[in-house]
Amino acid sequence: MSHALYQKCAVAALVSVLVLIFVGAIVRVTGAGMGCPDWPTCWGLLIPPTKVEEVDFDKLPIEKFQKKAERMGRDPSTISRESLRKEFNPRHVWTEFVNRLFSLPVGFFAFATFIISSTFFKSRPHVFWLSFASLLLVLANAIMGARVVYSGISPGVLSSHLALAMLLICVLVHCVWAGGVKPWKIEMTKGSDKLRIMVAVLLGSIVVEGILGSQIREITDEMAKAHLDAPRETWIAELEQNAIYLIHRSFSWLILILAVWAYYLAKINQPSGTTPTQKGVVAIVFAQMILGVVMAQVHIYSWVQVLHVGLAAILLALAYRWLLIIPKKNARLHLQPDVIS
């Protein structure tokens, strides 16, 4: 019973993180990252205001806002109660606040996962320490989220925030897999070592592509600030002058080749056929290629950017799980699928 409950809590924590990444992507493409300029309150209130008249600007820490503006490269003398009043946007306020609300289930389920893992401390200590690591990563990301606000959405802080989120995804995937009665492995007739190497390279490529993608998002964020009145389709020509963008775009072909090759190896060496995890990896890689073509050749739609970021997080989770379920050569297999085979 404890194994099943543990896996369910770990799955809930993982799903919460993936949902939060989708919501966070919405915050970024809508420019609502500074909708709540303070933390943990929002405009000095626990419940965000819906209109500017609800904000008591006399109680806001103007000095902190001025320091934040200076870190963002703005003239701090331009920050005043009147300027803040003009910048107030209720849609951005509530978009950012909803983002904060979606972080609550992540913390709750990560904590529950850790508590339940204590029952495995003697029999399976690595499960306990994995759960503890996931909880620490959640706390670290919460602190980093506060730093994002206080730094004025500094690019370096955002990249660190993303890196921690990627690591958290992998740790939670490992928790789900390791927390079963017997961690599940696929059945293979041969070629397991070759497949493991292939999937490991695929996973590493996905991580590199994610890091490059975060750099592209920082570039588009700056373009959004610099080209307030320019249509988004004009960004494409400017992006094509950037080396990081060109590498990111070309690198996706390597990921496609690796994914298809790994899937082929799995298909010919697994007597029971390919698993939903393996099919999901290939399907998402193809979907990401299509979304990339849309953004590169048609238009940088906001909804495409959100879907692109969210699917990248799911792809990372599935690719890491694929690596975990590949058996070692001559290893005894547990062939009963677990809760997310």
C-alpha positions in Angstrom: 0.0 0.0 0.0 2.8 2.4 0.9 4.5 1.8 -2.4 1.4 2.6 -4.4 0.6 5.7 -2.2 4.2 6.9 -2.6 4.2 6.5 -6.4 0.9 8.4 -6.6 2.2 11.3 -4.5 5.4 11.4 -6.6 3.4 11.3 -9.8 1.2 14.2 -8.5 4.3 16.2 -7.6 5.7 15.6 -11.1 2.5 16.5 -12.9 2.3 19.7 -10.7 5.8 20.7 -11.8 4.9 20.1 -15.5 1.7 22.1 -15.2 3.6 24.9 -13.4 6.1 25.1 -16.3 3.2 25.5 -18.7 1.7 28.3 -16.5 5.2 29.9 -16.2 5.5 29.9 -20.0 2.2 31.8 -20.2 3.5 34.4 -17.7 6.6 35.0 -19.8 4.9 35.3 -23.2 2.3 37.6 -21.8 4.9 39.8 -20.2 3.3 39.3 -16.8 6.4 38.4 -15.0 6.4 41.6 -13.0 2.6 41.7 -12.5 3.3 41.3 -8.8 6.4 43.5 -8.2 6.8 42.3 -4.6 6.9 38.9 -2.9 5.3 37.1 -1.1 2.6 39.8 -1.2 1.3 41.3 -4.4 1.2 45.1 -4.5 1.4 44.9 -0.7 -1.7 42.6 -0.5 -2.1 39.0 0.3 -5.1 38.9 -2.2 -4.1 40.7 -5.4 -6.0 43.8 -6.3 -8.3 43.9 -9.3 -8.1 47.6 -9.9 -5.5 50.3 -9.1 -7.8 52.0 -6.5 -7.3 49.0 -4.2 -3.5 49.6 -4.0 -2.2 51.7 -1.1 0.8 53.2 -2.9 2.0 55.0 0.2 2.8 51.7 1.9 4.8 50.2 -1.0 8.6 49.9 -0.5 9.5 52.4 -3.2 13.2 52.1 -2.4 13.2 48.4 -3.1 11.5 49.0 -6.4 14.1 51.7 -7.3 16.9 49.3 -6.6 15.2 46.6 -8.7 14.8 49.1 -11.6 18.5 49.9 -11.3 19.4 46.2 -11.6 17.2 46.1 -14.8 19.2 49.0 -16.3 16.5 51.6 -15.7 17.0 54.9 -14.1 15.8 54.4 -10.5 14.7 58.1 -10.3 12.0 57.3 -12.8 10.3 54.9 -10.3 7.8 56.7 -8.2 4.4 56.1 -6.8 2.9 57.8 -9.8 4.9 55.7 -12.3 3.9 52.5 -10.5 0.3 53.6 -10.6 0.6 53.9 -14.4 2.3 50.5 -14.8 -0.4 48.7 -12.8 -2.0 46.0 -15.1 -4.7 43.9 -13.5 -4.4 41.2 -16.1 -0.7 40.8 -15.5 -1.3 40.9 -11.7 -3.6 37.9 -11.8 -1.6 36.0 -14.4 1.4 36.2 -12.1 -0.6 35.4 -9.0 -2.2 32.3 -10.6 1.4 31.2 -11.4 2.2 31.5 -7.7 -0.9 29.5 -6.8 0.1 26.7 -9.1 3.4 26.4 -7.2 1.5 25.4 -4.0 0.6 21.8 -5.1 4.2 21.2 -6.1 5.3 21.9 -2.5 2.5 20.0 -1.0 3.0 16.8 -3.0 6.8 17.0 -2.7 6.5 17.2 1.0 4.0 14.3 1.1 6.3 12.2 -1.1 9.2 12.9 1.3 7.1 12.0 4.4 5.9 8.7 2.9 9.5 7.9 1.8 10.5 7.7 5.4 8.8 4.3 5.6 11.5 3.0 3.1 14.4 4.5 4.9 15.8 1.1 6.0 14.6 -1.1 3.2 15.3 1.3 0.3 17.3 4.4 1.5 18.0 5.7 -2.0 14.2 6.3 -2.4 14.3 8.4 0.8 17.2 10.5 -0.3 15.8 11.0 -3.7 12.6 12.3 -2.1 14.6 14.5 0.2 16.5 15.9 -2.8 13.2 16.6 -4.6 11.9 18.6 -1.6 15.2 20.6 -1.4 14.9 21.4 -5.1 11.3 22.6 -4.6 12.5 24.9 -1.8 15.4 26.1 -3.8 13.2 26.8 -6.8 10.8 28.7 -4.5 13.7 30.9 -3.3 14.8 31.3 -6.9 11.3 32.4 -7.8 11.5 35.1 -5.2 14.9 36.1 -6.6 13.4 36.4 -10.1 11.0 39.0 -8.7 13.6 40.9 -6.7 16.1 40.8 -9.5 13.6 42.3 -12.0 13.6 39.1 -14.1 17.3 38.9 -14.5 18.3 36.6 -17.4 20.9 34.7 -15.3 18.4 34.1 -12.5 15.8 32.9 -15.0 18.3 30.4 -16.5 19.1 29.1 -13.0 15.4 28.8 -12.3 15.0 26.7 -15.4 18.0 24.5 -14.7 16.6 23.7 -11.2 13.3 22.9 -12.7 14.9 20.5 -15.2 16.8 18.8 -12.4 13.6 18.5 -10.3 11.8 16.8 -13.1 14.4 14.2 -13.5 14.6 13.6 -9.7 10.8 13.2 -9.5 10.8 10.8 -12.5 13.4 8.7 -10.7 11.3 8.8 -7.5 8.2 7.5 -9.4 10.2 4.7 -11.0 12.3 3.7 -7.9 9.3 3.8 -5.6 7.5 0.8 -7.0 7.5 -2.6 -5.3 10.1 -3.5 -7.9 11.4 -0.9 -10.3 10.2 -1.9 -13.7 12.4 -2.7 -16.7 11.4 -3.5 -20.3 12.1 -6.9 -21.7 14.7 -7.0 -24.5 16.2 -9.8 -26.5 19.5 -8.0 -27.2 20.9 -4.6 -27.8 20.1 -3.1 -24.3 23.6 -1.6 -23.9 23.5 0.0 -27.3 20.0 1.4 -26.6 21.0 2.7 -23.2 23.9 4.7 -24.8 21.6 6.0 -27.6 18.9 7.2 -25.1 21.6 8.7 -22.8 22.9 10.7 -25.8 19.3 11.7 -26.6 18.7 12.8 -23.1 21.9 14.9 -23.0 20.9 16.5 -26.3 17.5 17.4 -25.0 19.1 19.0 -22.0 21.5 21.0 -24.2 18.6 22.0 -26.5 16.6 23.1 -23.4 19.5 25.3 -22.3 19.8 26.8 -25.8 16.0 27.3 -25.8 16.2 29.3 -22.5 18.7 31.6 -24.1 16.3 32.1 -27.1 13.5 32.9 -24.7 15.7 35.5 -23.0 16.4 37.0 -26.5 12.8 37.1 -27.4 12.0 38.7 -24.0 14.4 41.5 -24.8 13.0 41.8 -28.3 9.5 42.2 -26.9 10.8 45.2 -24.8 12.7 46.7 -27.7 10.0 46.3 -30.3 6.8 47.2 -28.5 5.0 48.3 -31.7 6.6 45.9 -34.2 4.6 42.8 -35.2 6.0 39.5 -33.8 6.5 38.0 -37.3 9.3 40.6 -37.9 11.3 39.1 -35.1 12.1 36.0 -37.3 14.5 37.9 -39.5 16.3 39.4 -36.5 16.5 36.0 -34.8 18.1 34.5 -37.8 21.1 36.8 -37.3 21.7 35.2 -33.9 24.1 32.2 -33.7 22.4 30.7 -30.6 19.1 30.6 -32.5 20.6 29.0 -35.5 22.4 26.4 -33.4 19.1 25.7 -31.5 17.2 25.3 -34.7 19.8 22.9 -36.3 20.3 20.9 -33.1 16.7 19.8 -33.2 17.5 17.6 -36.2 20.0 15.7 -34.2 17.4 15.1 -31.5 15.0 13.8 -34.2 17.5 11.4 -35.6 18.5 10.1 -32.2 14.8 9.6 -31.2 13.9 7.7 -34.3 17.0 5.6 -34.2 16.5 4.7 -30.5 12.8 3.9 -31.2 13.9 1.6 -34.1 16.3 -0.2 -31.8 13.6 -0.7 -29.2 11.1 -1.9 -31.7 13.3 -4.6 -33.1 14.6 -5.8 -29.8 11.5 -5.7 -27.5 9.3 -8.8 -28.0 6.4 -7.1 -26.2 6.6 -4.1 -28.5 7.4 -0.5 -27.7 6.0 1.2 -24.6 3.9 4.4 -24.2 7.0 6.1 -22.9 9.0 5.4 -26.0 6.1 6.3 -28.3 5.6 9.5 -26.4 9.2 10.6 -26.8 9.0 10.2 -30.6 5.6 11.8 -30.9 6.7 14.9 -28.9 10.0 15.2 -30.9 7.9 15.3 -34.1 5.5 17.8 -32.5 8.4 20.0 -31.4 9.8 20.0 -34.9 6.4 21.1 -36.3 6.1 23.9 -33.7 9.7 25.0 -34.5 8.9 25.2 -38.2 5.8 27.3 -37.4 7.9 29.8 -35.4 10.8 29.9 -37.9 8.8 30.1 -41.1 5.3 31.4 -40.2 4.9 33.4 -37.0 6.1 33.5 -33.4 2.7 32.9 -31.9 2.5 33.2 -28.1 0.5 30.0 -27.8 3.1 28.1 -29.9 5.9 29.3 -27.5 3.9 28.1 -24.5 3.3 24.7 -26.1 6.9 24.5 -27.1 8.2 25.1 -23.6 5.6 22.8 -22.0 6.2 19.9 -24.4 10.0 20.2 -23.9 9.5 19.6 -20.1 7.4 16.5 -20.8 9.9 15.3 -23.3 12.7 15.6 -20.7 10.6 13.5 -18.2 9.8 10.8 -20.8 13.4 10.6 -22.1 14.8 10.2 -18.6 12.2 7.5 -17.8 13.1 5.7 -21.0 16.7 5.6 -19.8 15.7 4.2 -16.4 13.6 1.3 -17.8 16.3 -0.1 -20.1 17.7 -3.3 -18.5 21.4 -3.9 -18.1 22.8 -6.9 -20.0 22.0 -10.2 -18.3 20.1 -8.5 -15.5 17.0 -10.1 -13.9 13.9 -8.3 -15.1 10.8 -7.2 -13.4 8.3 -7.3 -16.3 5.2 -6.0 -14.4 4.6 -2.4 -15.5 4.3 0.2 -12.8 1.8 3.1 -12.5 3.1 5.0 -15.6 4.6 2.3 -17.9 
